[in-house]
Amino acid sequence: MKAYSEDLRERVIGSVARGVPRADVVSTFAVSLATIERWVRRQRETGSLTAGRAAGAVVVKTIGLQAALPERLAAHADATLAEHCAWWREVSGHEISTATMSRAITRLGWTRKKRP
């Protein structure tokens, strides 16, 4: 889910600062009361309303895959996704799914169709 725009955040916080009841702010801007409270707290603590980084762990099993994959694809363009996954397991020691490999190949702009 994308973060709310900074402009909306500023308008909401501006309304709260002017003393508009929070129930009115909720209905006017279509944001929840919890969101307003979170933005007020962020404004008070950091002085900024910019969106924070999305939560989640850093994925270590695909680090380096995008750099190593073009050479692999050039040498073994006809290999299956499972074969590419097995190669990555040998090279990096991390096992990835065929779906992850497919997404990585797609990001590079490679297609399954090889004929012009």
C-alpha positions in Angstrom: 0.0 0.0 0.0 1.3 3.4 -0.9 1.9 6.1 1.7 -0.4 9.1 1.9 0.9 12.1 0.1 2.8 14.7 2.1 0.4 17.3 1.0 -2.5 15.5 2.6 -0.5 15.0 5.8 0.2 18.7 6.0 -3.5 19.6 5.4 -4.6 17.2 8.1 -2.1 18.4 10.6 -2.9 22.0 9.8 -6.6 21.3 10.5 -5.7 19.7 13.8 -3.4 22.6 14.7 -6.2 25.1 13.9 -8.4 23.3 16.4 -10.8 21.5 14.1 -12.4 18.6 16.0 -10.7 15.3 15.1 -14.0 13.7 14.2 -14.5 16.4 11.6 -10.9 15.9 10.3 -11.6 12.2 10.0 -14.7 12.7 7.9 -13.3 15.6 5.8 -10.0 13.9 4.8 -11.2 10.2 5.0 -8.3 9.1 7.2 -8.6 7.2 10.4 -8.2 8.7 13.9 -5.2 6.4 14.5 -3.5 7.8 11.4 -4.1 11.4 12.6 -2.7 10.5 16.0 0.4 8.9 14.4 1.0 11.9 12.2 0.6 14.3 15.1 3.1 12.2 17.1 5.6 12.1 14.2 5.3 15.9 13.7 5.9 16.5 17.4 8.8 14.0 17.7 10.7 14.6 14.4 9.3 17.9 13.1 8.6 16.2 9.8 5.7 14.4 8.1 7.6 12.5 5.5 6.7 8.8 5.2 9.0 6.4 6.9 10.6 3.3 5.3 8.4 0.3 4.9 8.8 -2.4 7.5 10.3 -5.7 6.6 13.5 -7.6 6.8 16.3 -7.1 4.3 16.4 -10.0 1.9 19.9 -11.6 1.9 19.2 -14.5 -0.4 19.0 -12.4 -3.5 21.8 -10.0 -2.9 24.0 -10.1 -5.9 21.5 -12.0 -8.1 20.8 -9.0 -10.3 24.5 -8.5 -11.0 25.3 -12.2 -11.6 22.2 -13.1 -13.7 23.0 -11.3 -17.0 26.1 -13.4 -17.6 24.3 -16.6 -16.6 21.4 -15.8 -19.0 23.8 -15.0 -21.8 25.6 -18.3 -21.3 22.5 -20.5 -20.6 19.6 -18.8 -22.2 17.7 -22.0 -22.6 18.0 -23.2 -19.0 14.8 -23.7 -17.0 13.9 -21.6 -14.0 14.6 -24.7 -11.8 18.1 -24.9 -13.4 18.8 -21.3 -12.7 17.6 -21.7 -9.1 20.0 -24.7 -8.7 22.8 -22.6 -10.1 22.1 -19.8 -7.7 22.0 -22.3 -4.8 25.5 -23.5 -5.8 26.9 -20.0 -6.3 25.4 -18.2 -3.2 24.4 -21.0 -0.9 20.9 -19.6 -0.7 17.8 -21.4 -2.1 15.3 -19.3 -4.0 12.0 -20.3 -5.5 11.3 -20.4 -9.3 8.9 -17.4 -8.8 11.7 -15.3 -7.3 14.0 -16.3 -10.1 11.3 -15.4 -12.6 10.8 -12.0 -11.1 14.6 -11.3 -11.2 14.8 -12.3 -14.8 11.8 -10.2 -15.7 13.4 -7.2 -14.0 16.3 -7.5 -16.4 14.0 -7.4 -19.4 14.6 -11.0 -20.5 11.8 -12.9 -22.0 11.2 -16.6 -22.6 10.7 -16.0 -26.3 14.1 -16.1 -28.0 13.1 -15.7 -31.7 12.7 -12.2 -33.2 
